[in-house]
Amino acid sequence: MFLRRLAVTSSRSRRFLSSNSSHDLARTIAELNKEMESVFGEPPANGPASSPSNDFMPQEPQLAPQEKVESELGLTHIGNKGEAQMVDVSPKESSKRTAISSGKVILGKQVFDLVLANQMAKGDVLSVAKLAGISGAKHTSSLIPLCHNILLTHVRVDLTLNPKDFSVDIEAEASSTGKTGVEMEAMTAVSVAGLTLYDMCKAASKSIQITDIQLESKTGGKSGDWSRKE
């Protein structure tokens, strides 16, 4: 009797393994549980013949969520593939924009005295550097590859002799009404004025330093006003 019931159980186990229907699977497992209980005197422990579990039920494939890669820095001159690009400013609204930048050229006492006395062989150092700074601002887009060619409405370049550290302090201001800022124009004006100072004075000294070129403030545009002092 025991062997016959065991054979029936084995036969139904084979049907369980070959069954493809979830309904037939549940019914077959229930029948197997009864047969096992009648043979062994107690319901089987968790196993193939126990109640259907999620392990035997068809499951939907789980897809890993796609990670979103976003640029935290928001670099506008970098394209989706990492290539350099000029920013499209056509959707922006025009507004008045200004920027002020500064820098310093450390001459040393000997050169400083020569510039102060206007005795440099090449002529009036400060006047030439001033004109060079203004010209540099107007040619920024030709020097900086991804800068827009914008119409400047005003450029100011001031050079002041500073006897405290025998230097020339440079300040430049650029203005425009348009769709992109003029920070680069102001900083280019300071840079070119400083380089011109070096060129005018290099015959007297090769140790002249151009330093501390930085943006001081800007107004206008989507990002609003900004000042280093704040």
C-alpha positions as semicolon CSV with decimal commas, in nm:
position;residue;x (nm);y (nm);z (nm)
1;M;0,000;0,000;0,000
2;F;0,280;0,239;0,092
3;L;0,469;0,167;-0,230
4;R;0,161;0,218;-0,443
5;R;0,087;0,556;-0,289
6;L;0,449;0,656;-0,325
7;A;0,435;0,562;-0,695
8;V;0,123;0,776;-0,737
9;T;0,301;1,061;-0,563
10;S;0,603;1,025;-0,792
11;S;0,380;1,017;-1,096
12;R;0,202;1,333;-0,991
13;S;0,538;1,495;-0,911
14;R;0,636;1,440;-1,272
15;R;0,314;1,606;-1,377
16;F;0,400;1,893;-1,145
17;L;0,739;1,940;-1,305
18;S;0,599;1,930;-1,657
19;S;0,299;2,156;-1,593
20;N;0,306;2,501;-1,754
21;S;-0,025;2,637;-1,620
22;S;-0,027;2,828;-1,291
23;H;-0,382;2,700;-1,220
24;D;-0,286;2,335;-1,286
25;L;0,028;2,390;-1,081
26;A;-0,163;2,503;-0,774
27;R;-0,412;2,216;-0,802
28;T;-0,136;1,958;-0,852
29;I;0,053;2,085;-0,547
30;A;-0,260;2,063;-0,333
31;E;-0,316;1,702;-0,443
32;L;0,046;1,615;-0,375
33;N;0,021;1,762;-0,026
34;K;-0,275;1,537;0,051
35;E;-0,098;1,227;-0,082
36;M;0,219;1,305;0,114
37;E;0,016;1,360;0,431
38;S;-0,160;1,026;0,386
39;V;0,172;0,844;0,328
40;F;0,386;1,007;0,597
41;G;0,119;1,113;0,844
42;E;0,197;1,487;0,833
43;P;0,202;1,760;0,576
44;P;0,538;1,802;0,406
45;A;0,778;2,079;0,507
46;N;0,854;2,365;0,275
47;G;0,970;2,208;-0,048
48;P;0,864;2,135;-0,404
49;A;0,525;1,998;-0,293
50;S;0,438;2,281;-0,055
51;S;0,215;2,575;-0,129
52;P;0,308;2,767;-0,438
53;S;0,551;3,047;-0,374
54;N;0,686;3,332;-0,572
55;D;0,988;3,118;-0,660
56;F;0,771;2,907;-0,893
57;M;0,541;3,176;-1,021
58;P;0,625;3,362;-1,337
59;Q;0,771;3,702;-1,257
60;E;0,802;4,018;-1,457
61;P;1,160;4,095;-1,547
62;Q;1,310;4,365;-1,329
63;L;1,487;4,638;-1,523
64;A;1,757;4,840;-1,355
65;P;1,670;5,208;-1,353
66;Q;1,879;5,415;-1,588
67;E;2,115;5,649;-1,416
68;K;2,078;6,011;-1,511
69;V;2,407;6,177;-1,584
70;E;2,386;6,547;-1,534
71;S;2,658;6,809;-1,534
72;E;2,677;6,963;-1,186
73;L;2,890;7,245;-1,314
74;G;2,660;7,330;-1,606
75;L;2,939;7,412;-1,849
76;T;2,765;7,581;-2,140
77;H;3,061;7,553;-2,379
78;I;3,059;7,172;-2,360
79;G;2,824;6,975;-2,587
80;N;2,640;6,648;-2,509
81;K;2,935;6,446;-2,639
82;G;3,197;6,655;-2,460
83;E;3,294;6,858;-2,765
84;A;3,357;7,233;-2,758
85;Q;3,071;7,445;-2,884
86;M;2,964;7,808;-2,914
87;V;2,657;7,876;-2,703
88;D;2,338;7,956;-2,895
89;V;2,219;8,284;-2,740
90;S;1,935;8,346;-2,987
91;P;1,658;8,254;-2,736
92;K;1,790;8,505;-2,479
93;E;1,647;8,852;-2,433
94;S;1,862;9,156;-2,495
95;S;1,960;9,362;-2,192
96;K;2,222;9,618;-2,094
97;R;2,535;9,446;-1,967
98;T;2,849;9,580;-1,805
99;A;3,161;9,421;-1,659
100;I;3,460;9,558;-1,468
101;S;3,790;9,374;-1,433
102;S;4,126;9,456;-1,279
103;G;4,490;9,352;-1,286
104;K;4,837;9,456;-1,178
105;V;5,177;9,486;-1,347
106;I;5,468;9,486;-1,102
107;L;5,751;9,685;-1,261
108;G;6,015;9,712;-0,990
109;K;6,160;10,041;-0,865
110;Q;6,398;10,106;-1,154
111;V;6,140;10,059;-1,430
112;F;5,873;10,233;-1,223
113;D;6,087;10,547;-1,201
114;L;6,148;10,542;-1,577
115;V;5,778;10,512;-1,653
116;L;5,694;10,782;-1,401
117;A;5,941;11,017;-1,569
118;N;5,822;10,909;-1,917
119;Q;6,179;10,816;-2,013
120;M;6,123;10,475;-2,170
121;A;6,280;10,438;-2,513
122;K;5,952;10,329;-2,679
123;G;5,761;10,636;-2,566
124;D;5,458;10,702;-2,347
125;V;5,407;10,362;-2,183
126;L;5,072;10,428;-2,015
127;S;4,907;10,589;-2,319
128;V;5,008;10,306;-2,553
129;A;4,894;10,040;-2,303
130;K;4,559;10,217;-2,265
131;L;4,496;10,215;-2,640
132;A;4,607;9,852;-2,659
133;G;4,357;9,754;-2,387
134;I;4,070;9,922;-2,571
135;S;4,169;9,752;-2,896
136;G;4,200;9,417;-2,715
137;A;3,844;9,442;-2,584
138;K;3,714;9,501;-2,939
139;H;3,902;9,197;-3,072
140;T;3,805;8,952;-2,793
141;S;3,608;8,719;-3,019
142;S;3,913;8,687;-3,247
143;L;4,136;8,591;-2,954
144;I;3,900;8,367;-2,751
145;P;3,759;8,100;-2,989
146;L;3,412;8,051;-2,836
147;C;3,335;8,416;-2,754
148;H;3,058;8,584;-2,951
149;N;3,133;8,879;-3,176
150;I;2,933;9,146;-2,994
151;L;2,883;9,520;-3,047
152;L;3,048;9,709;-2,762
153;T;2,891;10,041;-2,669
154;H;3,167;10,151;-2,431
155;V;3,519;10,051;-2,325
156;R;3,719;10,218;-2,049
157;V;4,079;10,134;-1,954
158;D;4,251;10,315;-1,665
159;L;4,617;10,268;-1,565
160;T;4,742;10,409;-1,234
161;L;5,100;10,414;-1,106
162;N;5,118;10,266;-0,756
163;P;5,432;10,372;-0,566
164;K;5,358;10,137;-0,275
165;D;5,474;9,827;-0,465
166;F;5,617;9,997;-0,779
167;S;5,338;9,867;-0,999
168;V;5,070;9,978;-1,243
169;D;4,710;9,906;-1,141
170;I;4,481;9,841;-1,438
171;E;4,102;9,861;-1,441
172;A;3,885;9,803;-1,747
173;E;3,512;9,839;-1,803
174;A;3,313;9,711;-2,101
175;S;2,946;9,771;-2,183
176;S;2,701;9,637;-2,439
177;T;2,331;9,592;-2,501
178;G;2,275;9,240;-2,626
179;K;2,220;8,873;-2,548
180;T;2,555;8,779;-2,395
181;G;2,783;8,922;-2,127
182;V;3,096;9,134;-2,163
183;E;3,309;8,981;-1,886
184;M;3,560;8,843;-2,135
185;E;3,589;9,178;-2,310
186;A;3,674;9,354;-1,983
187;M;3,928;9,088;-1,882
188;T;4,085;9,084;-2,228
189;A;4,127;9,462;-2,208
190;V;4,323;9,425;-1,881
191;S;4,530;9,136;-2,018
192;V;4,631;9,313;-2,340
193;A;4,709;9,637;-2,154
194;G;4,932;9,440;-1,917
195;L;5,112;9,263;-2,200
196;T;5,168;9,596;-2,373
197;L;5,319;9,738;-2,055
198;Y;5,559;9,444;-2,048
199;D;5,650;9,495;-2,413
200;M;5,711;9,867;-2,363
201;C;5,935;9,806;-2,060
202;K;6,104;9,472;-2,127
203;A;6,425;9,641;-2,250
204;A;6,476;9,778;-1,897
205;S;6,380;9,458;-1,709
206;K;6,277;9,102;-1,782
207;S;6,142;9,040;-1,429
208;I;5,819;9,241;-1,475
209;Q;5,516;9,045;-1,351
210;I;5,157;9,055;-1,478
211;T;4,933;8,935;-1,197
212;D;4,588;8,934;-1,029
213;I;4,376;8,959;-1,345
214;Q;4,020;8,905;-1,227
215;L;3,657;9,003;-1,273
216;E;3,541;9,261;-1,018
217;S;3,172;9,293;-1,106
218;K;2,909;9,241;-1,374
219;T;2,551;9,351;-1,432
220;G;2,266;9,239;-1,655
221;G;2,177;8,907;-1,810
222;K;1,990;8,605;-1,675
223;S;2,231;8,551;-1,384
224;G;2,180;8,909;-1,263
225;D;2,432;9,132;-1,090
226;W;2,751;9,006;-0,924
227;S;3,032;9,176;-0,733
228;R;3,352;9,036;-0,587
229;K;3,319;9,265;-0,288
230;E;2,987;9,105;-0,194
